[in-house]
Structure formats: structure tokens, C-alpha cells
Amino acid sequence: MFAWLAWNRLGTQLLIRRKGVFVGEDEFGNRYYRERRTPPGGRERRWVVYAAEGEIEPSTVPPGWNAWLHHTVDAPPSERPLPVKYWEKPHRPNASGTAEAWLPPGHQLRGGRRPPATGDYEPWRPDET
């Protein structure tokens, strides 16, 4: 019960029930909503409820949904998907801090071995006075 309240799920569910209209869901399970009634002269409120438990990771929002959330496009991708260019790769969330994160050669988690210096580099050493 306390874990459910810890991430403010109660407040979010009340907001959705009272003011929200379901718009769509992306391939990661994130659910998108818009405000039922927009105030006169105001801007429509849009929000996402992340599928993942625990820490919120905004990089899981695909580009089309991100554009809709930020009012760059009027129609959500569930109604009018963005055109996919031949050179685009599928969206992937940020992998930093996970086992899938990229590590450069010589990183401690990759064995810590780097190729030897070629002689064009001299490390800085503080003066020993």
C-alpha cells in the first residue's frame, strides 16, 4: 500500500479519472492523456503515465509522443503517426547506468586495459618542491 502511494499513484489516478481522457499507448507501455476540457484561451494539458515502476525515465518516450506532449504536433501518434524516414533507427531508451551502457576501451568494467601511449603524450605531474 505504501509503495503504491510513494510514487503519487493515487493523485495521478484521481487526476486521470476526474480530468483526463486516454489518448494512446506506446510500445513501452507508457499511457498518454489529455485534459477533458481546455479552459477558454488556455492550452490543452497533456501528460504521460510511465509504465515502469520506480524511478521515472523520460527517455522512454518515443519522438512522436514527445512531439505531441510538447505541442509540436496537434494529433497524437495514435491518430496520425509521424512518417518514418529510411535512415531512422528504432527508438531506444537511454541505457546509462544499465548493463547495456556503452563503455569506452580501457574502462575499469571492460578490464581496464588500454593501448600503450605512443610517445606524443606526456602526463602532467605536479612540481615536487
C-alpha positions in Angstrom: 0.0 0.0 0.0 2.8 2.5 0.9 4.8 1.6 -2.2 1.7 2.5 -4.2 1.4 5.9 -2.5 5.1 6.5 -2.7 5.1 7.4 -6.4 2.0 9.5 -6.1 -0.2 7.0 -8.0 -3.3 8.0 -6.0 -3.0 11.6 -7.1 -2.4 10.6 -10.7 -5.3 8.2 -10.8 -7.6 10.9 -9.3 -6.4 13.4 -11.9 -7.0 10.9 -14.7 -10.4 9.9 -13.5 -11.5 13.5 -13.0 -9.9 15.4 -15.8 -8.2 13.0 -18.2 -9.0 11.4 -21.5 -6.9 8.4 -22.6 -5.2 9.2 -26.0 -3.0 6.2 -26.6 -0.2 3.9 -25.5 3.3 3.5 -26.9 5.4 0.4 -27.5 7.0 0.7 -24.0 3.6 0.6 -22.2 3.5 4.4 -21.4 0.0 5.7 -21.4 -0.8 9.3 -22.7 -3.7 11.5 -21.6 -5.1 14.9 -22.4 -7.3 17.3 -20.4 -11.0 16.6 -20.8 -11.9 20.3 -21.1 -9.4 23.1 -22.0 -10.1 26.4 -20.4 -11.1 29.2 -22.8 -8.0 30.9 -24.1 -5.8 28.2 -22.5 -3.6 25.4 -23.8 -4.6 21.8 -23.6 -2.8 19.9 -20.8 -1.1 16.7 -21.9 0.7 14.1 -19.7 2.2 10.7 -19.7 1.9 7.9 -17.1 5.1 5.8 -17.3 4.8 2.1 -17.4 8.0 1.4 -15.4 7.9 1.0 -11.7 10.2 3.1 -9.6 12.3 5.9 -11.0 10.8 7.8 -13.9 12.8 7.6 -17.1 11.7 10.3 -19.6 13.9 8.8 -22.4 11.4 6.0 -22.8 9.0 8.5 -24.5 9.3 7.9 -28.3 9.8 11.0 -30.5 6.3 11.1 -31.9 4.8 11.1 -28.4 7.4 13.6 -27.2 6.3 16.0 -30.0 2.7 15.6 -29.1 3.4 16.2 -25.3 5.2 19.4 -26.2 2.5 20.7 -28.6 4.8 20.4 -31.6 2.1 18.4 -33.4 -1.6 18.6 -32.8 -2.6 15.0 -33.4 -1.1 12.2 -31.3 0.8 9.3 -32.9 -2.2 7.0 -32.2 -4.2 9.1 -34.7 -1.5 10.3 -37.1 1.9 8.6 -36.7 5.0 10.5 -37.7 6.4 9.5 -41.1 9.4 7.2 -40.6 12.5 8.0 -42.7 14.5 5.2 -44.2 17.6 6.2 -42.2 15.9 6.3 -38.8 16.6 3.6 -36.2 14.0 2.4 -33.8 13.8 4.4 -30.6 15.7 3.1 -27.6 15.6 4.5 -24.1 18.8 5.9 -22.5 21.0 2.9 -21.4 23.2 4.9 -19.0 23.6 3.2 -15.7 22.5 -0.2 -17.0 24.3 -3.3 -18.2 23.7 -2.2 -21.8 25.5 1.2 -21.4 28.4 1.9 -23.7 31.8 1.8 -22.1 34.9 3.1 -23.8 38.0 1.0 -24.3 40.1 1.0 -21.2 37.2 1.4 -18.8 37.5 -0.5 -15.5 34.4 -2.5 -16.2 35.9 -3.7 -19.5 39.1 -4.9 -17.9 40.9 -1.6 -17.6 43.5 -2.2 -20.3 44.3 0.5 -22.8 46.8 0.5 -25.6 50.2 2.0 -24.6 50.9 5.7 -25.2 52.6 6.4 -28.5 55.0 9.0 -27.1 53.1 12.1 -28.2 51.6 12.4 -24.7 53.2 13.5 -21.5 51.1 13.3 -18.4 51.1 16.3 -16.1 52.9 15.9 -12.8 52.8 18.5 -10.0 56.1 20.1 -9.1 57.7 18.4 -6.2 59.3 21.2 -4.3 
